[in-house]
Amino acid sequence: MTSETVNTIGLVLDIAGVILLFFFGLPPEVRRGGKSFIILEGSDTPDSKKEASKAKWFDRTSWLALGLLVLGFGLQIWSNYL
């Protein structure tokens, strides 16, 4: 493989990682309105299970995106030494 090919693959992985982070990166839980809420009673509804599943999917995808970015940068650095 040539250094240009390795560099190009690294750049493509970086772009894919950034796009995934844009759509699936979870923001920190911050109450932007400055209000606090206390829940005294609650139940596990189908919606809460669905949201928990969705959050798990977002977590996994955001870690995959971070891995793609690190791998892409590594390939770009490696291409300098080919």
PDB file of N, CA, C and O in Angstrom:
ATOM      1  N   MET A   1       0.834  -1.178   0.000  1.00  0.00           N
ATOM      2  CA  MET A   1       0.000   0.000   0.000  1.00  0.00           C
ATOM      3  C   MET A   1       0.881   1.245   0.000  1.00  0.00           C
ATOM      4  O   MET A   1       1.912   1.295   0.671  1.00  0.00           O
ATOM      5  N   THR A   2       0.470   2.215  -0.740  1.00  0.00           N
ATOM      6  CA  THR A   2       1.226   3.461  -0.775  1.00  0.00           C
ATOM      7  C   THR A   2       0.795   4.373   0.375  1.00  0.00           C
ATOM      8  O   THR A   2      -0.262   4.186   0.978  1.00  0.00           O
ATOM      9  N   SER A   3       1.629   5.346   0.655  1.00  0.00           N
ATOM     10  CA  SER A   3       1.300   6.273   1.746  1.00  0.00           C
ATOM     11  C   SER A   3       0.055   7.095   1.420  1.00  0.00           C
ATOM     12  O   SER A   3      -0.705   7.452   2.320  1.00  0.00           O
ATOM     13  N   GLU A   4      -0.158   7.396   0.143  1.00  0.00           N
ATOM     14  CA  GLU A   4      -1.347   8.158  -0.245  1.00  0.00           C
ATOM     15  C   GLU A   4      -2.618   7.357   0.006  1.00  0.00           C
ATOM     16  O   GLU A   4      -3.629   7.913   0.436  1.00  0.00           O
ATOM     17  N   THR A   5      -2.571   6.045  -0.260  1.00  0.00           N
ATOM     18  CA  THR A   5      -3.737   5.190  -0.041  1.00  0.00           C
ATOM     19  C   THR A   5      -4.059   5.093   1.446  1.00  0.00           C
ATOM     20  O   THR A   5      -5.219   5.204   1.845  1.00  0.00           O
ATOM     21  N   VAL A   6      -3.024   4.884   2.269  1.00  0.00           N
ATOM     22  CA  VAL A   6      -3.236   4.785   3.711  1.00  0.00           C
ATOM     23  C   VAL A   6      -3.767   6.102   4.261  1.00  0.00           C
ATOM     24  O   VAL A   6      -4.659   6.104   5.110  1.00  0.00           O
ATOM     25  N   ASN A   7      -3.235   7.206   3.793  1.00  0.00           N
ATOM     26  CA  ASN A   7      -3.698   8.520   4.227  1.00  0.00           C
ATOM     27  C   ASN A   7      -5.148   8.745   3.834  1.00  0.00           C
ATOM     28  O   ASN A   7      -5.931   9.271   4.626  1.00  0.00           O
ATOM     29  N   THR A   8      -5.516   8.353   2.619  1.00  0.00           N
ATOM     30  CA  THR A   8      -6.887   8.518   2.144  1.00  0.00           C
ATOM     31  C   THR A   8      -7.849   7.679   2.970  1.00  0.00           C
ATOM     32  O   THR A   8      -8.931   8.148   3.323  1.00  0.00           O
ATOM     33  N   ILE A   9      -7.471   6.442   3.283  1.00  0.00           N
ATOM     34  CA  ILE A   9      -8.321   5.586   4.118  1.00  0.00           C
ATOM     35  C   ILE A   9      -8.493   6.228   5.495  1.00  0.00           C
ATOM     36  O   ILE A   9      -9.593   6.226   6.048  1.00  0.00           O
ATOM     37  N   GLY A  10      -7.413   6.774   6.046  1.00  0.00           N
ATOM     38  CA  GLY A  10      -7.495   7.460   7.334  1.00  0.00           C
ATOM     39  C   GLY A  10      -8.445   8.639   7.298  1.00  0.00           C
ATOM     40  O   GLY A  10      -9.228   8.839   8.226  1.00  0.00           O
ATOM     41  N   LEU A  11      -8.380   9.419   6.232  1.00  0.00           N
ATOM     42  CA  LEU A  11      -9.281  10.567   6.103  1.00  0.00           C
ATOM     43  C   LEU A  11     -10.737  10.137   5.981  1.00  0.00           C
ATOM     44  O   LEU A  11     -11.621  10.770   6.558  1.00  0.00           O
ATOM     45  N   VAL A  12     -10.991   9.075   5.242  1.00  0.00           N
ATOM     46  CA  VAL A  12     -12.360   8.575   5.091  1.00  0.00           C
ATOM     47  C   VAL A  12     -12.896   8.091   6.442  1.00  0.00           C
ATOM     48  O   VAL A  12     -14.048   8.358   6.781  1.00  0.00           O
ATOM     49  N   LEU A  13     -12.065   7.381   7.213  1.00  0.00           N
ATOM     50  CA  LEU A  13     -12.492   6.935   8.541  1.00  0.00           C
ATOM     51  C   LEU A  13     -12.766   8.124   9.464  1.00  0.00           C
ATOM     52  O   LEU A  13     -13.708   8.089  10.255  1.00  0.00           O
ATOM     53  N   ASP A  14     -11.955   9.163   9.366  1.00  0.00           N
ATOM     54  CA  ASP A  14     -12.181  10.366  10.174  1.00  0.00           C
ATOM     55  C   ASP A  14     -13.509  11.025   9.827  1.00  0.00           C
ATOM     56  O   ASP A  14     -14.269  11.409  10.716  1.00  0.00           O
ATOM     57  N   ILE A  15     -13.786  11.155   8.543  1.00  0.00           N
ATOM     58  CA  ILE A  15     -15.053  11.772   8.122  1.00  0.00           C
ATOM     59  C   ILE A  15     -16.235  10.932   8.594  1.00  0.00           C
ATOM     60  O   ILE A  15     -17.225  11.476   9.084  1.00  0.00           O
ATOM     61  N   ALA A  16     -16.140   9.605   8.450  1.00  0.00           N
ATOM     62  CA  ALA A  16     -17.219   8.728   8.913  1.00  0.00           C
ATOM     63  C   ALA A  16     -17.417   8.875  10.419  1.00  0.00           C
ATOM     64  O   ALA A  16     -18.552   8.918  10.893  1.00  0.00           O
ATOM     65  N   GLY A  17     -16.329   8.951  11.170  1.00  0.00           N
ATOM     66  CA  GLY A  17     -16.432   9.127  12.612  1.00  0.00           C
ATOM     67  C   GLY A  17     -17.084  10.437  12.999  1.00  0.00           C
ATOM     68  O   GLY A  17     -17.903  10.479  13.918  1.00  0.00           O
ATOM     69  N   VAL A  18     -16.731  11.508  12.307  1.00  0.00           N
ATOM     70  CA  VAL A  18     -17.309  12.819  12.609  1.00  0.00           C
ATOM     71  C   VAL A  18     -18.801  12.833  12.285  1.00  0.00           C
ATOM     72  O   VAL A  18     -19.598  13.387  13.043  1.00  0.00           O
ATOM     73  N   ILE A  19     -19.176  12.231  11.172  1.00  0.00           N
ATOM     74  CA  ILE A  19     -20.595  12.189  10.809  1.00  0.00           C
ATOM     75  C   ILE A  19     -21.381  11.390  11.852  1.00  0.00           C
ATOM     76  O   ILE A  19     -22.464  11.808  12.261  1.00  0.00           O
ATOM     77  N   LEU A  20     -20.845  10.243  12.283  1.00  0.00           N
ATOM     78  CA  LEU A  20     -21.526   9.460  13.312  1.00  0.00           C
ATOM     79  C   LEU A  20     -21.633  10.235  14.627  1.00  0.00           C
ATOM     80  O   LEU A  20     -22.674  10.200  15.284  1.00  0.00           O
ATOM     81  N   LEU A  21     -20.565  10.931  15.009  1.00  0.00           N
ATOM     82  CA  LEU A  21     -20.628  11.723  16.239  1.00  0.00           C
ATOM     83  C   LEU A  21     -21.633  12.862  16.129  1.00  0.00           C
ATOM     84  O   LEU A  21     -22.278  13.224  17.113  1.00  0.00           O
ATOM     85  N   PHE A  22     -21.764  13.421  14.946  1.00  0.00           N
ATOM     86  CA  PHE A  22     -22.723  14.507  14.753  1.00  0.00           C
ATOM     87  C   PHE A  22     -24.143  14.016  15.012  1.00  0.00           C
ATOM     88  O   PHE A  22     -24.933  14.709  15.652  1.00  0.00           O
ATOM     89  N   PHE A  23     -24.468  12.826  14.517  1.00  0.00           N
ATOM     90  CA  PHE A  23     -25.819  12.317  14.662  1.00  0.00           C
ATOM     91  C   PHE A  23     -26.053  11.548  15.962  1.00  0.00           C
ATOM     92  O   PHE A  23     -27.167  11.569  16.485  1.00  0.00           O
ATOM     93  N   PHE A  24     -25.033  10.870  16.497  1.00  0.00           N
ATOM     94  CA  PHE A  24     -25.246   9.976  17.624  1.00  0.00           C
ATOM     95  C   PHE A  24     -24.515  10.369  18.898  1.00  0.00           C
ATOM     96  O   PHE A  24     -24.659   9.693  19.917  1.00  0.00           O
ATOM     97  N   GLY A  25     -23.736  11.443  18.870  1.00  0.00           N
ATOM     98  CA  GLY A  25     -23.041  11.860  20.080  1.00  0.00           C
ATOM     99  C   GLY A  25     -24.043  12.332  21.121  1.00  0.00           C
ATOM    100  O   GLY A  25     -24.894  13.175  20.835  1.00  0.00           O
ATOM    101  N   LEU A  26     -23.944  11.796  22.316  1.00  0.00           N
ATOM    102  CA  LEU A  26     -24.887  12.176  23.367  1.00  0.00           C
ATOM    103  C   LEU A  26     -24.401  13.432  24.078  1.00  0.00           C
ATOM    104  O   LEU A  26     -23.263  13.481  24.545  1.00  0.00           O
ATOM    105  N   PRO A  27     -25.251  14.437  24.163  1.00  0.00           N
ATOM    106  CA  PRO A  27     -24.862  15.623  24.927  1.00  0.00           C
ATOM    107  C   PRO A  27     -24.947  15.313  26.420  1.00  0.00           C
ATOM    108  O   PRO A  27     -25.688  14.417  26.823  1.00  0.00           O
ATOM    109  N   PRO A  28     -24.203  16.038  27.235  1.00  0.00           N
ATOM    110  CA  PRO A  28     -24.321  15.826  28.670  1.00  0.00           C
ATOM    111  C   PRO A  28     -25.715  16.228  29.145  1.00  0.00           C
ATOM    112  O   PRO A  28     -26.364  17.087  28.549  1.00  0.00           O
ATOM    113  N   GLU A  29     -26.161  15.597  30.219  1.00  0.00           N
ATOM    114  CA  GLU A  29     -27.478  15.933  30.742  1.00  0.00           C
ATOM    115  C   GLU A  29     -27.404  17.252  31.510  1.00  0.00           C
ATOM    116  O   GLU A  29     -26.972  17.307  32.662  1.00  0.00           O
ATOM    117  N   VAL A  30     -27.835  18.295  30.838  1.00  0.00           N
ATOM    118  CA  VAL A  30     -27.824  19.629  31.423  1.00  0.00           C
ATOM    119  C   VAL A  30     -29.222  20.198  31.277  1.00  0.00           C
ATOM    120  O   VAL A  30     -29.794  20.183  30.188  1.00  0.00           O
ATOM    121  N   ARG A  31     -29.759  20.688  32.345  1.00  0.00           N
ATOM    122  CA  ARG A  31     -31.072  21.330  32.293  1.00  0.00           C
ATOM    123  C   ARG A  31     -30.852  22.778  31.866  1.00  0.00           C
ATOM    124  O   ARG A  31     -30.404  23.607  32.657  1.00  0.00           O
ATOM    125  N   ARG A  32     -31.165  23.067  30.633  1.00  0.00           N
ATOM    126  CA  ARG A  32     -30.878  24.380  30.068  1.00  0.00           C
ATOM    127  C   ARG A  32     -31.785  25.477  30.630  1.00  0.00           C
ATOM    128  O   ARG A  32     -31.431  26.655  30.601  1.00  0.00           O
ATOM    129  N   GLY A  33     -32.940  25.088  31.134  1.00  0.00           N
ATOM    130  CA  GLY A  33     -33.853  26.077  31.683  1.00  0.00           C
ATOM    131  C   GLY A  33     -33.541  26.449  33.119  1.00  0.00           C
ATOM    132  O   GLY A  33     -34.145  27.374  33.662  1.00  0.00           O
ATOM    133  N   GLY A  34     -32.605  25.740  33.747  1.00  0.00           N
ATOM    134  CA  GLY A  34     -32.239  26.029  35.119  1.00  0.00           C
ATOM    135  C   GLY A  34     -33.191  25.437  36.146  1.00  0.00           C
ATOM    136  O   GLY A  34     -33.065  25.726  37.336  1.00  0.00           O
ATOM    137  N   LYS A  35     -34.149  24.607  35.707  1.00  0.00           N
ATOM    138  CA  LYS A  35     -35.119  24.017  36.620  1.00  0.00           C
ATOM    139  C   LYS A  35     -34.668  22.633  37.039  1.00  0.00           C
ATOM    140  O   LYS A  35     -33.968  21.949  36.291  1.00  0.00           O
ATOM    141  N   SER A  36     -35.060  22.224  38.213  1.00  0.00           N
ATOM    142  CA  SER A  36     -34.801  20.880  38.716  1.00  0.00           C
ATOM    143  C   SER A  36     -36.131  20.163  38.886  1.00  0.00           C
ATOM    144  O   SER A  36     -37.140  20.784  39.221  1.00  0.00           O
ATOM    145  N   PHE A  37     -36.130  18.867  38.655  1.00  0.00           N
ATOM    146  CA  PHE A  37     -37.346  18.086  38.786  1.00  0.00           C
ATOM    147  C   PHE A  37     -37.087  16.933  39.738  1.00  0.00           C
ATOM    148  O   PHE A  37     -36.035  16.296  39.680  1.00  0.00           O
ATOM    149  N   ILE A  38     -38.032  16.669  40.601  1.00  0.00           N
ATOM    150  CA  ILE A  38     -37.948  15.545  41.516  1.00  0.00           C
ATOM    151  C   ILE A  38     -39.095  14.603  41.194  1.00  0.00           C
ATOM    152  O   ILE A  38     -40.258  15.004  41.181  1.00  0.00           O
ATOM    153  N   ILE A  39     -38.760  13.362  40.938  1.00  0.00           N
ATOM    154  CA  ILE A  39     -39.784  12.358  40.671  1.00  0.00           C
ATOM    155  C   ILE A  39     -39.930  11.518  41.929  1.00  0.00           C
ATOM    156  O   ILE A  39     -38.982  10.860  42.358  1.00  0.00           O
ATOM    157  N   LEU A  40     -41.097  11.542  42.506  1.00  0.00           N
ATOM    158  CA  LEU A  40     -41.336  10.802  43.733  1.00  0.00           C
ATOM    159  C   LEU A  40     -41.822   9.387  43.463  1.00  0.00           C
ATOM    160  O   LEU A  40     -41.579   8.482  44.260  1.00  0.00           O
ATOM    161  N   GLU A  41     -42.493   9.197  42.366  1.00  0.00           N
ATOM    162  CA  GLU A  41     -43.014   7.894  42.019  1.00  0.00           C
ATOM    163  C   GLU A  41     -42.898   7.712  40.518  1.00  0.00           C
ATOM    164  O   GLU A  41     -43.070   8.668  39.762  1.00  0.00           O
ATOM    165  N   GLY A  42     -42.612   6.505  40.082  1.00  0.00           N
ATOM    166  CA  GLY A  42     -42.504   6.246  38.652  1.00  0.00           C
ATOM    167  C   GLY A  42     -42.665   4.774  38.375  1.00  0.00           C
ATOM    168  O   GLY A  42     -42.616   3.940  39.280  1.00  0.00           O
ATOM    169  N   SER A  43     -42.855   4.475  37.131  1.00  0.00           N
ATOM    170  CA  SER A  43     -42.993   3.077  36.739  1.00  0.00           C
ATOM    171  C   SER A  43     -42.254   2.862  35.428  1.00  0.00           C
ATOM    172  O   SER A  43     -42.014   3.800  34.668  1.00  0.00           O
ATOM    173  N   ASP A  44     -41.901   1.615  35.181  1.00  0.00           N
ATOM    174  CA  ASP A  44     -41.261   1.267  33.925  1.00  0.00           C
ATOM    175  C   ASP A  44     -42.328   1.065  32.860  1.00  0.00           C
ATOM    176  O   ASP A  44     -43.001   0.036  32.808  1.00  0.00           O
ATOM    177  N   THR A  45     -42.455   2.043  32.045  1.00  0.00           N
ATOM    178  CA  THR A  45     -43.414   1.942  30.949  1.00  0.00           C
ATOM    179  C   THR A  45     -42.678   1.479  29.706  1.00  0.00           C
ATOM    180  O   THR A  45     -41.449   1.538  29.655  1.00  0.00           O
ATOM    181  N   PRO A  46     -43.406   1.022  28.713  1.00  0.00           N
ATOM    182  CA  PRO A  46     -42.731   0.620  27.463  1.00  0.00           C
ATOM    183  C   PRO A  46     -41.903   1.746  26.858  1.00  0.00           C
ATOM    184  O   PRO A  46     -40.875   1.498  26.227  1.00  0.00           O
ATOM    185  N   ASP A  47     -42.352   2.986  27.052  1.00  0.00           N
ATOM    186  CA  ASP A  47     -41.600   4.116  26.511  1.00  0.00           C
ATOM    187  C   ASP A  47     -40.251   4.270  27.199  1.00  0.00           C
ATOM    188  O   ASP A  47     -39.263   4.597  26.542  1.00  0.00           O
ATOM    189  N   SER A  48     -40.189   4.040  28.513  1.00  0.00           N
ATOM    190  CA  SER A  48     -38.920   4.193  29.215  1.00  0.00           C
ATOM    191  C   SER A  48     -37.940   3.110  28.797  1.00  0.00           C
ATOM    192  O   SER A  48     -36.741   3.367  28.699  1.00  0.00           O
ATOM    193  N   LYS A  49     -38.432   1.904  28.551  1.00  0.00           N
ATOM    194  CA  LYS A  49     -37.555   0.835  28.065  1.00  0.00           C
ATOM    195  C   LYS A  49     -37.063   1.145  26.660  1.00  0.00           C
ATOM    196  O   LYS A  49     -35.916   0.861  26.316  1.00  0.00           O
ATOM    197  N   LYS A  50     -37.927   1.720  25.865  1.00  0.00           N
ATOM    198  CA  LYS A  50     -37.539   2.099  24.503  1.00  0.00           C
ATOM    199  C   LYS A  50     -36.464   3.178  24.540  1.00  0.00           C
ATOM    200  O   LYS A  50     -35.504   3.130  23.771  1.00  0.00           O
ATOM    201  N   GLU A  51     -36.623   4.147  25.430  1.00  0.00           N
ATOM    202  CA  GLU A  51     -35.635   5.218  25.555  1.00  0.00           C
ATOM    203  C   GLU A  51     -34.302   4.689  26.076  1.00  0.00           C
ATOM    204  O   GLU A  51     -33.242   5.137  25.638  1.00  0.00           O
ATOM    205  N   ALA A  52     -34.351   3.737  27.011  1.00  0.00           N
ATOM    206  CA  ALA A  52     -33.111   3.151  27.523  1.00  0.00           C
ATOM    207  C   ALA A  52     -32.383   2.392  26.423  1.00  0.00           C
ATOM    208  O   ALA A  52     -31.157   2.448  26.327  1.00  0.00           O
ATOM    209  N   SER A  53     -33.141   1.684  25.596  1.00  0.00           N
ATOM    210  CA  SER A  53     -32.550   0.961  24.472  1.00  0.00           C
ATOM    211  C   SER A  53     -31.943   1.930  23.458  1.00  0.00           C
ATOM    212  O   SER A  53     -30.865   1.690  22.914  1.00  0.00           O
ATOM    213  N   LYS A  54     -32.650   3.017  23.222  1.00  0.00           N
ATOM    214  CA  LYS A  54     -32.160   4.036  22.291  1.00  0.00           C
ATOM    215  C   LYS A  54     -30.880   4.672  22.820  1.00  0.00           C
ATOM    216  O   LYS A  54     -29.943   4.908  22.057  1.00  0.00           O
ATOM    217  N   ALA A  55     -30.835   4.951  24.120  1.00  0.00           N
ATOM    218  CA  ALA A  55     -29.640   5.543  24.717  1.00  0.00           C
ATOM    219  C   ALA A  55     -28.459   4.597  24.612  1.00  0.00           C
ATOM    220  O   ALA A  55     -27.336   5.030  24.355  1.00  0.00           O
ATOM    221  N   LYS A  56     -28.705   3.295  24.809  1.00  0.00           N
ATOM    222  CA  LYS A  56     -27.630   2.309  24.689  1.00  0.00           C
ATOM    223  C   LYS A  56     -27.100   2.273  23.256  1.00  0.00           C
ATOM    224  O   LYS A  56     -25.890   2.182  23.048  1.00  0.00           O
ATOM    225  N   TRP A  57     -27.992   2.342  22.269  1.00  0.00           N
ATOM    226  CA  TRP A  57     -27.589   2.376  20.860  1.00  0.00           C
ATOM    227  C   TRP A  57     -26.739   3.619  20.567  1.00  0.00           C
ATOM    228  O   TRP A  57     -25.721   3.534  19.880  1.00  0.00           O
ATOM    229  N   PHE A  58     -27.163   4.766  21.091  1.00  0.00           N
ATOM    230  CA  PHE A  58     -26.423   6.003  20.879  1.00  0.00           C
ATOM    231  C   PHE A  58     -25.044   5.918  21.533  1.00  0.00           C
ATOM    232  O   PHE A  58     -24.055   6.370  20.956  1.00  0.00           O
ATOM    233  N   ASP A  59     -24.975   5.337  22.740  1.00  0.00           N
ATOM    234  CA  ASP A  59     -23.685   5.179  23.420  1.00  0.00           C
ATOM    235  C   ASP A  59     -22.730   4.324  22.601  1.00  0.00           C
ATOM    236  O   ASP A  59     -21.573   4.695  22.405  1.00  0.00           O
ATOM    237  N   ARG A  60     -23.209   3.189  22.128  1.00  0.00           N
ATOM    238  CA  ARG A  60     -22.351   2.289  21.344  1.00  0.00           C
ATOM    239  C   ARG A  60     -21.894   2.944  20.047  1.00  0.00           C
ATOM    240  O   ARG A  60     -20.732   2.824  19.656  1.00  0.00           O
ATOM    241  N   THR A  61     -22.812   3.632  19.387  1.00  0.00           N
ATOM    242  CA  THR A  61     -22.468   4.262  18.117  1.00  0.00           C
ATOM    243  C   THR A  61     -21.486   5.409  18.318  1.00  0.00           C
ATOM    244  O   THR A  61     -20.593   5.610  17.495  1.00  0.00           O
ATOM    245  N   SER A  62     -21.641   6.161  19.401  1.00  0.00           N
ATOM    246  CA  SER A  62     -20.703   7.261  19.638  1.00  0.00           C
ATOM    247  C   SER A  62     -19.313   6.723  19.975  1.00  0.00           C
ATOM    248  O   SER A  62     -18.318   7.337  19.589  1.00  0.00           O
ATOM    249  N   TRP A  63     -19.213   5.581  20.691  1.00  0.00           N
ATOM    250  CA  TRP A  63     -17.901   4.971  20.949  1.00  0.00           C
ATOM    251  C   TRP A  63     -17.295   4.431  19.660  1.00  0.00           C
ATOM    252  O   TRP A  63     -16.083   4.516  19.462  1.00  0.00           O
ATOM    253  N   LEU A  64     -18.129   3.873  18.778  1.00  0.00           N
ATOM    254  CA  LEU A  64     -17.637   3.413  17.473  1.00  0.00           C
ATOM    255  C   LEU A  64     -17.084   4.598  16.688  1.00  0.00           C
ATOM    256  O   LEU A  64     -16.026   4.495  16.068  1.00  0.00           O
ATOM    257  N   ALA A  65     -17.792   5.712  16.714  1.00  0.00           N
ATOM    258  CA  ALA A  65     -17.335   6.915  16.007  1.00  0.00           C
ATOM    259  C   ALA A  65     -15.996   7.394  16.551  1.00  0.00           C
ATOM    260  O   ALA A  65     -15.108   7.767  15.784  1.00  0.00           O
ATOM    261  N   LEU A  66     -15.851   7.384  17.857  1.00  0.00           N
ATOM    262  CA  LEU A  66     -14.578   7.786  18.457  1.00  0.00           C
ATOM    263  C   LEU A  66     -13.460   6.839  18.034  1.00  0.00           C
ATOM    264  O   LEU A  66     -12.345   7.281  17.756  1.00  0.00           O
ATOM    265  N   GLY A  67     -13.751   5.541  17.986  1.00  0.00           N
ATOM    266  CA  GLY A  67     -12.767   4.557  17.525  1.00  0.00           C
ATOM    267  C   GLY A  67     -12.362   4.798  16.075  1.00  0.00           C
ATOM    268  O   GLY A  67     -11.188   4.677  15.727  1.00  0.00           O
ATOM    269  N   LEU A  68     -13.339   5.140  15.225  1.00  0.00           N
ATOM    270  CA  LEU A  68     -13.021   5.439  13.825  1.00  0.00           C
ATOM    271  C   LEU A  68     -12.109   6.652  13.718  1.00  0.00           C
ATOM    272  O   LEU A  68     -11.186   6.673  12.905  1.00  0.00           O
ATOM    273  N   LEU A  69     -12.371   7.654  14.537  1.00  0.00           N
ATOM    274  CA  LEU A  69     -11.513   8.845  14.517  1.00  0.00           C
ATOM    275  C   LEU A  69     -10.089   8.516  14.931  1.00  0.00           C
ATOM    276  O   LEU A  69      -9.135   8.947  14.282  1.00  0.00           O
ATOM    277  N   VAL A  70      -9.942   7.761  15.999  1.00  0.00           N
ATOM    278  CA  VAL A  70      -8.600   7.401  16.476  1.00  0.00           C
ATOM    279  C   VAL A  70      -7.883   6.548  15.437  1.00  0.00           C
ATOM    280  O   VAL A  70      -6.707   6.777  15.154  1.00  0.00           O
ATOM    281  N   LEU A  71      -8.577   5.568  14.870  1.00  0.00           N
ATOM    282  CA  LEU A  71      -7.983   4.718  13.836  1.00  0.00           C
ATOM    283  C   LEU A  71      -7.597   5.535  12.602  1.00  0.00           C
ATOM    284  O   LEU A  71      -6.533   5.325  12.020  1.00  0.00           O
ATOM    285  N   GLY A  72      -8.463   6.463  12.211  1.00  0.00           N
ATOM    286  CA  GLY A  72      -8.172   7.313  11.061  1.00  0.00           C
ATOM    287  C   GLY A  72      -6.938   8.178  11.280  1.00  0.00           C
ATOM    288  O   GLY A  72      -6.093   8.296  10.394  1.00  0.00           O
ATOM    289  N   PHE A  73      -6.836   8.780  12.454  1.00  0.00           N
ATOM    290  CA  PHE A  73      -5.653   9.588  12.763  1.00  0.00           C
ATOM    291  C   PHE A  73      -4.398   8.718  12.805  1.00  0.00           C
ATOM    292  O   PHE A  73      -3.332   9.127  12.346  1.00  0.00           O
ATOM    293  N   GLY A  74      -4.538   7.514  13.360  1.00  0.00           N
ATOM    294  CA  GLY A  74      -3.392   6.601  13.399  1.00  0.00           C
ATOM    295  C   GLY A  74      -2.904   6.239  12.016  1.00  0.00           C
ATOM    296  O   GLY A  74      -1.699   6.192  11.768  1.00  0.00           O
ATOM    297  N   LEU A  75      -3.844   5.981  11.105  1.00  0.00           N
ATOM    298  CA  LEU A  75      -3.452   5.662   9.729  1.00  0.00           C
ATOM    299  C   LEU A  75      -2.781   6.848   9.048  1.00  0.00           C
ATOM    300  O   LEU A  75      -1.836   6.673   8.278  1.00  0.00           O
ATOM    301  N   GLN A  76      -3.265   8.047   9.327  1.00  0.00           N
ATOM    302  CA  GLN A  76      -2.632   9.224   8.729  1.00  0.00           C
ATOM    303  C   GLN A  76      -1.209   9.401   9.244  1.00  0.00           C
ATOM    304  O   GLN A  76      -0.304   9.728   8.476  1.00  0.00           O
ATOM    305  N   ILE A  77      -1.013   9.189  10.524  1.00  0.00           N
ATOM    306  CA  ILE A  77       0.332   9.292  11.078  1.00  0.00           C
ATOM    307  C   ILE A  77       1.237   8.206  10.484  1.00  0.00           C
ATOM    308  O   ILE A  77       2.378   8.469  10.105  1.00  0.00           O
ATOM    309  N   TRP A  78       0.704   6.985  10.413  1.00  0.00           N
ATOM    310  CA  TRP A  78       1.470   5.872   9.847  1.00  0.00           C
ATOM    311  C   TRP A  78       1.854   6.119   8.403  1.00  0.00           C
ATOM    312  O   TRP A  78       2.937   5.726   7.970  1.00  0.00           O
ATOM    313  N   SER A  79       0.956   6.780   7.638  1.00  0.00           N
ATOM    314  CA  SER A  79       1.242   7.023   6.226  1.00  0.00           C
ATOM    315  C   SER A  79       2.454   7.941   6.048  1.00  0.00           C
ATOM    316  O   SER A  79       3.096   7.907   4.998  1.00  0.00           O
ATOM    317  N   ASN A  80       2.772   8.745   7.033  1.00  0.00           N
ATOM    318  CA  ASN A  80       3.943   9.613   6.944  1.00  0.00           C
ATOM    319  C   ASN A  80       5.234   8.821   6.984  1.00  0.00           C
ATOM    320  O   ASN A  80       6.265   9.304   6.515  1.00  0.00           O
ATOM    321  N   TYR A  81       5.204   7.619   7.532  1.00  0.00           N
ATOM    322  CA  TYR A  81       6.407   6.815   7.675  1.00  0.00           C
ATOM    323  C   TYR A  81       6.529   5.728   6.596  1.00  0.00           C
ATOM    324  O   TYR A  81       7.475   4.941   6.621  1.00  0.00           O
ATOM    325  N   LEU A  82       5.594   5.679   5.665  1.00  0.00           N
ATOM    326  CA  LEU A  82       5.689   4.694   4.577  1.00  0.00           C
ATOM    327  C   LEU A  82       6.570   5.204   3.451  1.00  0.00           C
ATOM    328  O   LEU A  82       6.762   4.508   2.455  1.00  0.00           O
TER     329      LEU A  82
END
